[in-house]
């Protein structure tokens, strides 16, 4: 399968067989080479005959919102225009590729301050009633004014509520703090206003960055430590090296944003988007290959490290996107607690394959039995993560429910997911302290033989005076 994909892409590079099996130690060198060449040839023939599936390389459209009602796109366009007008962005456009800039970088320990003491069950009804083409922090399909959101959060037993930035700008931080105190709530998160990716040119980014500089001190004064946005999983522009140039652009912008986060003691939760179909159709859909960009946990971590802002930039873990990229508990258990800055619980649809998952068709956690929300939460509890957690479902069925009914169902699903996570026993091969055996068939004297050969190699290349990390580790 791997070779078939590389052939599809037109890759041209050396290919060899690397086997680790002791049986070749008792076989003649010529016989060993002959068997490995035979296996390689067979693999090439199988790859050449392999028919890659249409949901991997097909040119058909990828449908992100399979239940979209008539007129929805026009509604979104109108609301985007209103958002841009409200925040002084109406005169800016989004051309394909901005200029790259070099910016200073910093590395510090994670910021200290009034951070949450647990995973906060958070209500999110402040920004929008669906996914929208402007910055927002998430939705459960309903939208309420901030005072009503606080009242609903208290009524249904939430720990925290996300911020309505428009309410903050109109009424100020004291009004926000007063509502939180009145309803016994902690601050959740607030929507990050800057597009970091290549949909925005320098002028648009500068306008949004000015918006960040206006909003960040107010959000901080209201007690909100977490802000959140997503990265698109594809590259839109056409430089020679799309991924690397796009990465350089986002890292440069992230360094600049990091200075603001550091100044106001905040953390940005960056979300990766997992559905493969979006990467397939962006770029060369007729070839079934897209121009991809960061779409995994490790991608976000590498970006934050490259920008030098890991102290103030972490992950927004959306269960649906994590599921679409493999859903492995192993990639969660090695995180440090401060690397997770916001969590979204939901359940992917059961009617399509993992590769064909749409963006906007998912339900409350545990409803479909597809995504492992409870497992993800159990690992985060094991790690000691402390940040806001909300449910983000995209299902049209909540549009015919009252807001109170929708919030009640979301809170019940969240509580059930927390209960399931608390009783979940993580397996020993995930968290156990037993040794890991890399070479189960190592014969007597093998380690000594390796040390002798290492000494010969170092002597041959003049490395005797330099410490060997391998030798030190052993």
N, C-alpha and C positions, 0 to 999 in steps of 0.2 A: 504494500500500500504506500509506504513512504517513497519507494522508487517510482511508482506510478505517478505520484504527485510531482516529483522532481522532473520526470519526463514531460509532464503536462506543462510545467513552468519553463522548460527548456534549459535546465541547469546543466552546466558543463564543468566538471571537476573530478579529481580522483575519487575512486570508490574502492575500498578494500574490505575484507572480512576480518573482524576481530572477535575471535572466540576465546573464552576462558574455560577450558575444560581439560582436566588432567589426562584424558584418554590419548591426547596427541603426544604426550610425553613418552609413550611406549610404541609410537608409530614412526616409521622411517620418514625423514624430511620430505622426500619425493612423494610419498603416499599422502602425507599431510597436505602438501601444496595441491596435489591433484584433487583431493576430496574438497578442499575449500574452494578451488576454482570451479568444480562441478556444482557445488552449492550456489556459488555466485551466479553462474550461468543460468541455473534453474530459476533463481530469484529474478534475474533480468527478463527471462521469458514470461514468467508469471506476471511481472509488472507490465510488460508490453501488451499482454492480453487483458489486463485488468480494466474493467469499465468503471470509471469513477461515477458515483451517483449524482443525480441531478441536483439534489439539495446541497451538494458540495461544489459542483462546477457548472451548474445549469445557468442559462441566461434568463430564466423566468424572474419576474419581479419578486421581491421579498415584501410581504404584507405585514406591517408592524401593528396595524390596528384593524383586525378582521371584522370588528363589529361597529365601525365608525358610522354614525348616523349622517343623513344628508345635511349639507350646509356646514359641517363641522370645520372644514378647512377655512371657509370664509370667516367663521366666528373667530378662529385662532388668528387669522391675519388682522382682523379688526382689533382684537385685544392686544396683539403685539404693537400695532400702531399707537394704541393708547398708552402702553407701557413706555415706549420710546419717547412719546411726547411728554409724559409725566417726569421722566428722568433726563430730559435734555439730550436725547440720542436721535431725535427724529431726522436731523440733517445728515446723518452718517449712513454709509452703505457698507456692504460686506464684500469687497473684492477678493479675488482668489488667493493672493499670496502677499503677506506683508514683508517689509525689510527686517532683517535680523539685527539685533543690537547686543552689545556686550555689557553686562551689568555686574556689580559687585556681588559677592556671595558671603555667607556666614554659616557657621556651625556652632550650635550651643546645645546644652542639655535641654530636655523638655521644659517648657515654662512652668513656673510654680505659681500658685495662687488659689483662688476659690474654685477648685475643680470638683466635679461630682464625686461622690463617695460610693457610687454603685451604678449599675446599668439603669438608666432612667426611662421608665415607660412613658413615652411622649406622644402627645396628640398633635397631628399635623393637618390643620384645616385653614391655614392662614394665607397661603400664596395663590392658590388656584384650585379649580375643581377637576383638573385633568393635567396631563403633560402638556406643556406650552412652550413656544419657541423663544421664551425669555427666561432669565434666571428665576429659579424657584427651588425650594428645598424638598418638595415631595407632596403627595396628596393622598387622601383616601377617597376622593371622588366628591367631596363637599368643600365649601368655603364659607367661613364665618368671619365677621368682624372680630378683632382681637378681644374686646371685652366679653363677647359671647363665647369665644373659643376658651377663654379662661374659665368661665362658668361651667361650660360643658366638661372641661378637663377635671374640674373638682367633682362634678356630679358623678362622673363615671370612674373616678378613682385613679386618674393618671398622676404620675409624679411631676411631669413637666409639660410645657407647651412651647411650640415653635413661635418665633417672633413674626409679627406682621410689620414689615419694615415701613410701609406707608403710614401705619398708625404711629410708629416711633417718630417718623419725620414730622408728623403733624402735631403730636402731643408731647413728645420729648421723653427722655429716659425715666424721669420721676413718675410719670403716669404709668409706664410699663412696670416699674418696680412696685408701684402701689397695687396694681392689679394682681401681680404674682403673689404679693404678701397677703392680699385680701382673700385669695383662693387657695393659699397654702401650696403654691407651686414653685418649682425650680425652673430656671431658664433652660430651654432646649437648644435649638440652633436657629440660625438665620441665613437667608439666601445670599450667596456670594454673587456680586454683580458683574464680575469680569469674565468674558470669554477668553480663555487662555489659548485655545487651539486656532487653527489656520482659517477658520471662517471669518475672523475679524482681522482687518488690516491695522496698521499702526494708529491711524487716526481714531478708529472705533475703539481700539483698546485704550488709548489715552483718555477718551471720554469716559469709558467705564472705570478706568483707574481713578479718575477724579471723583467719580461717584463713590468708589470704595473709600477714598480718603475722607469724604464727607460722612459716610455712614458708619465706618468702623468705630470712631470714638464714641458715637451715640450708642451703638450696640454694646460696646464695652461698658459704658456708663450704666446701661440697663442690666448688666450682669451676664450678657450672652458671650460665652467663650468659644462656641463652635459655629463655623460657617461652612457652607457646603456647595459644591458644584460638580459637574461631570466633565469628562473628556470624551469627545467623539472618537469611535474606534477606527476611523479611516482618515486618510489624508486627502485633501481636496485639490491641492496644488500640483504643479507639474515641474518641479526642479529635477535635477538628475537623480538625486537620492531622496526620495519622498520621505521615507521614515526618518532618516537621520536629520534632515533639514527641519522637518516638523518637530522632532524631538528637541533640537537646538533652540528653535523658536519658543516652544512651551517652557523649556528650562530657563531661558532668559527672562521670560515674563514672570515665571514663578519666583525667581530670585528677587525681582522687584516687589512683587506682592509680599514676599516673605518679610521684607523690611517693615511693612505696615502691620503684619501679623505679630511680629516681634515687638513692635512699639506698643501695641495694645494687648499683648499677652493673650493671643488667640490661636486657635488651631483650625486649619482648613482641611475639611474632609473631601478628598478627591475620589470621585466614583468612576470606575471603569464600566463600560457597557459590553455585555457578553454575547448577545445573539449573533451567530455567525453570518446569517443572511445579510446583515447590514454591511459586513466587510466584503461579502461576495459580490454585491451589486455596485459597489463604489470603485471605480477605476476602469476595468475592462470587463464589463459583464458578459460580453459576447465570448470572452475566453474563459469565463468562470473564475477569474482571479481579480481580486480587488486590491486597492492600495490601502493596506491596513495600517493601524496605529495602535497605541497602547490599549489593551483590553483584558489585562490580567492583574492579579495582586502584585506579582513581582514587577510588572511594568510600572505601576504607580510607585512602588518602593524605589526602583532604580531612578525614576524621574526625580523624586524628592531628594535622593542622595546626590544625583548629578547636579542638581540646582543648589545643593548645600543648604536645604531648608527642612531636613528631616525632623528637626526639633519642633517645627510648627506646621508641618504638612503631614497628614496621615491618610488613612483609608476611609472611604464611605463604603461599607460592605452591604451591597444589595444582594439578598439571597438569590434572586432570579438570575442576576448577571453572574454571580459565582457559580450557580448550577450550570449555566450555559457554557462556561469555560472549564467544566470538569467537576466542580463541586467536591474537591478533595479536602478532607479534614487535615491531611498532612501539611497542606500549605498554610493552614491557619495556626496550627499548634506551635510553630516556630516564630510567630510574631511576638514582638514586645508589646506589653499592654498599651503604651502610649501611641502605638502605630495605628490603632483603630480609633477613629474620631466620631463615627456615626454608623448606625446599623439600620437597615431596612428589611423587615420581615415580610415574606409573601410566599406564594406557591405557584410554580410554573404550570402551564397547561399540559394536560395529559393526552391531548389529541394529536400532537405532532412530535417529531423526533427532537432530540436535543439541538441538532444543527438548525432545524427549521423553526425554533421557538420565535414567536413574534415579540416585539418590544412591549406592546400594550395589550396583553391578554394574560393576566395572572390574577390570582385570588388571594384571600387571606391565608396566613400560614396554616399548614396541616390539612387544608380542605381537600386538595387533590391527591396528596400522597406522592408528589413528584420531587420537590425540593426539600432538602434536609435542614429546615430552619432550626429545629430543636438541636440537631447535632452541632450546627454553627454556634448557637447560643451556649451549648454545653462547653465547647472549647473556649469561648470567650470568658465564661465564668471560671474555667480552670486557669486561664491566664491572669485573671483579675482585671479585665478591661472595665473601665468606668466611663460611660459616654451615653448620649441620648440614643434611644431605640424607638423606632416607630414602625407601623405597618404601612406599606405602600402597595395597595392593590390597584390593578387596572382592570376593572370589570364593569360593564355597563349596568349590571343588575342593581348596583347601588344608586343609580340615577333615579330609580322609581321608588326608592325607600326615603323615608324622612331622614333628616340629618341626625336626629337623636337615635333612630334605629341603626343607621350606618355606623355611628360612633360606638354604640353598644356592641354591635357584632364585631367590630374591629378590636375593641378592648377585650372581649371574651376570647377571641382567637389569640391575641397577644398573651393573655394570662395563661391560656392552655399551653401555649408554646413555652413559656417560662417554666410552667410546672413540669412539662415533659423534659426540658433541659436539665432541671434540677435533679431529677431522678435518673438521668441518663448515665450509664456507666461506660466511660470511655475505655476502649480495649487496650490491653497491655502492649500490643505491638505499635500503638500510637503514643502512649505516655509512659510505658514501663521503663524501669531502670536496668533491665537485663542487658548484657552485652549484645552488640550486633556483630554477627560473624560474616565477614566479607568473603572469606576463602574457606568454605566448609570442608574442602578436600585437600587442604595444605599438608604435604608429606613432612615427616620429621626432618629437621635441619633446613627447611625452606627459608626461614627468616634469616638464618646465618648466611646462607648462600646469597640472598638479596643484599645483605649488608656488605659482603665481600665484593660483590659486583658494583655496588654503589661507590665503595672506596676506590675501586679501579677506575671508574668513570671520572670521579673527581680528580684523581691524580693525573689522568690523561689530559684533562682540560684545565688544569691549574686552579682547581677550586678547593684545595685542601685547607686553605686559610679561611674560607668562608663557611659560615654556619649553614647547615642543610635543614630547611624546615621539615623535610620528610624524616630525617634522622632524629631531629629534636622531638617531633611528634611521637615517634616510636619509642 
